[in-house]
Amino acid sequence: MSNTTFLRSDRRTVTQLLAAAEKDTDAVSVFMAGCTVADTEAAIFVVKGAERIAYLKALCERQGMLTDKPVTGPKCNLQRPWEQPE
């Protein structure tokens, strides 16, 4: 069995994931590398709405799943020209 993950061509950038999540009617959209939780080691959660984002962030912090350190680069980077759709 291969450990290689193949991303759908329409889900390769943050911009594409956010666009897909925007079409979803759920408050949280989950993008997994596998098909189910059983075959997934990583997932991206897109939370919609400032209050829901604040709630989930605080919940993750209380559970010890989130610190305030940046993943990479600056803590807030709103300008990402390399991810603009073509």
Summary of the structure (lengths in Angstrom):
residues: 86
radius of gyration: 14.6
end to end distance: 34.7
largest distance: 41.6
contacts: 140
relative contact order: 0.14
helix: 34%
strand: 12%
